[in-house]
Amino acid sequence: MRESDIVDIAIIGGGYSGTITAVHLMKGAPDPAMKLLLVDRARPGGRGLAYGTWDDNFLLNVPAGNMSALDGSPQHFVDYCRTIDPAFNEGSFVSRRIYGDYLQHTLRDAQQHWPGTLEQSAGQVMSVRPEAVSGVLEIRLADGRLIRAAKVVLALGHFAPKVPFELRPAAQGGDYIENPWGFSALGSLPDHLPVLLVGSGLTAIDALFRIHSNGNRKVTLLSRKGLLPQGHRPTPKQPAHVPFPRALEKPSLSVLDCMRHLRRNAQRHLAEGGDWRDAINELRAHTPEIWQRWSGRERKKFLRHAVGYWDVHRHRLAPVADSRLKEMLASGSADILAGRLVDCTEEEGGYAVRIRLRGSEKYRTLTVGAIVNCTGPNADLATISDPLIQQLLTDGLLVADEAKIGLLTGASYEVIGSNGEPVRNLFYVGPMLKAGFWEAIAVPELRQHTRQLAQELIRSFAR
């Protein structure tokens, strides 16, 4: 029986995953007595980390036709965009600011048509603990509030990158930026000093553009292999739906098997007048199954040797962003360096960074005014300083996966505890589903996970 002071479902995290889980719950649960709570640190529901910028220079890396927030409604986002400008179409790469507006609109629209109660609350969650007898979960916030919920969804997004060992001396300085998504900090860097970006993926490209929008200076992107994201074709196509490749129907599937298949399929598309991107897009729908078929050894092999090549082809830039990057590289205002950090020392006006060049015994020292850590989100639970993550780990309510890229969940999205069993009434949805599915950080996959989780939650109340 429900108690008046108990929230039916509390969702911690107001980014895409938390917002769209709430939307699916409101669309699928007609119960006027149901109480939902959406808790986020400060941002209004919907924007999250990815869509919190108000700068229209930052574009989505996926065309509008594949960015519907709602699984089963493929035109939902395109239709919204056309209310802003009829020229938008399925192939448009729109700004992240517009996408954040769209998510907020989707949440408000669902709330207006729902007879239940949705409350949004700002605050940092410090702990989530089950009561011993009732199983109700107690949520404590930093301001002292206590919330009791029948079920809790952890919709936690990305955490700031881990500080590489070689950069720890720099981390004590004023012009080391740990959080590459802190656009205000990037915009306040001295406009005449060179900058080093450690990492060369999509996050580094965002940082590069933000830095250059506030003054021109030399920016160097450093990564082990010196790879840069590829661009989308100017006229993107919807991914073709193809069955699981017969060539990969093996009892003991290896990374090498998959790379060979991908290369052959890309060559076939090119020979037929197509595009290598079609081979990536066709395989994308099957990557969760491939990940699950790989042994732990093969997963580690992929993460050690192949993930960089996969990422730069899979996670692509909008065409206009790709063109802008190429122009910056050609002009010399940015360059890419392949190598490994050796050490970093703080000196007057900045840092001296020593790098061992890839495939060589040679070293190079860069003198820069600032360093930005663009090595990617940290998903190694043991090293994340967030108090909620640490409490859940300490209490045995979360378990990291073997590859340290996320956390373990059960078939119904309940988190797995240290005893190997699902934790009753505690669920997770978000990018750390990567541990079980690999492909779980982008909207096309997360919209499926949010819908499936909402359906599980609704069924659990009906039982």
C-alpha positions, 0 to 999 in steps of 0.5 A: 500500500502506498504511503502519502510521503513515499514517492513511487519512483525517484529518478536521480539525474535530469539529463537525457536518460532521466528525462526520457525515462520520466516521459515514458513513465508518464506516457505509459502509466495512467494512474492519477495517484502515481508520484514521480520525482526528477532530481538533478543537481542544478540544471532544468530537466532535459538539458543535462551535461550534453545539452547544457550549452547555449552556444549554437556553434556546438552541433549534434554529431547525429543527423536530426532524422536519427535523434528522436528522443522517443523510441517508436516515433522516428519523426518526433524530433524532426517535427519539432525542428520544423516548428522552428524552421521548415528548412530543417530535415532528416539530414540536418545537424542542428545545435545542441541548444535546440536539442536541449529545448526539445527535451524540455518541451517533450517533458512538459508536453508529457506532464501536461497530458498526465494525470499523475504528479511529477515534481522536479527538484534541484539538489545533490544526492549524497546517498541512497539506502534501503530501509531494512524491513520495508525495502523503501529507499531513503535518498539523502541530499546535501542540503539535509533533505530526506526523500523516501521512494518505492523505487529509484532510478539512477540516471547518472551521466558522464563523470569528469575524466580521470587525471592521467598520472603524468598530469598530476603535477599540472592538476595543482595549477590554475590553468589545468582544466579537468572538466572539458565540458566547462565551457566558461573555463575554456572561454576564460583562458589567456588568448595568446598562450598555446594550449594542449588538449590531451585527447583527440576525440569528439570532446577534444574537438568541442574544446578546440572550437570553444577555445578558438571562439574566444581568440586565436592561439595554437592548440595541440591535440595529443593522443596515443595514436594521433587519430581524429574523428571522421566526418559524416557524409554531407547527405547522411542516410538512415542505417539499413537494417540487416540481420546479424552477419553470418560471418560472425556466427561463431561459437568463439568470436574474436575481435579479429573476426569482427575487424576483418568482416568490417573491413571486407564489408566497407570495401564491398560498399565502396566497390558498389559505389557506396560509402564505408560509413554504411558498413559501420552503420549496419554493424552498429545495431549488432554491437551489443550482441557482439560485445556479449559474445566476446570473452573477457579476454577479447573485450580487453583486447578490443579496448587495448588495440582496436577501440581507438580505430572504432571510435573515430569511425563510429563517432563522427563529426557533423559535416560543417564541424569536420570542415572547420577542423580541417581548415584549422589543421591546414592553417596551422592554428591546430595540430595533432600529435601522436605520442605518450605523455612522459612528464609535466612540470609547472613553470612560469606562465604555464607548463612544460610537457614532455612527450615520447613520439609514437613509434620512435625513441624521440621526445618532444617538449611542448611549452603551453599556457594551459592543459585541458584533459579531454581523455574521455568520461571516467567510468571506473567506479572506484576512482569517481569521487562523487559521494553517491557513487562511493556510498553505493560502492561501499554499501555493496549496492553497485559493482563495477564491470571487469573492464571498468567501463561501467556497472553491472545491471540485470535483465530488468535494469536493476543494479547488481550488488556485491553479492551478485544479486539484483538490488531490489528497487534500485535501477540504472539507465545511462552511459554506464550500461556500456558494461553490458551492451557496449553501444549505450552512450548515444540517443539511438540506443538510450531511447530503447533502454529508457523505454524498456526500463519504463515498461519494467517499472510500470509492470512492477507496479501492476503486479 
